[in-house]
Amino acid sequence: MLGRVNTLHTSKLPLEGCVVCAERDERALSTLMLADGTRVVVCGSHDLMYRRSGQLAQTIAELRIITRDRRERAPRRDPGDELGERLVAAFAPARRAGNDRRR
């Protein structure tokens, strides 16, 4: 069978959800095994991030470190990139201050 993934039915596991982000939607949950053999529930995103990392977590705390959000919060364009600044200004929604309301 192509595309078949070995999974454990999450209905047999506690319903706390993903041990990283607490996602509870069972359709998005999977399981993975830590280095000591413990099975933990994770969401599909964190399962994918963990598997792609190539690392082996010993504990849930290590799993959380491995799968932490690595996206940069700062703009990635070079300083002085006028075209980039214009594109962001043209396509990003205008930001409102806390006291501004839509009309």
Beta strands, then each sheet from edge to edge (+ up, - down):
strand 1: 29-33
strand 2: 39-43
sheet 1: 1+ 2-
end
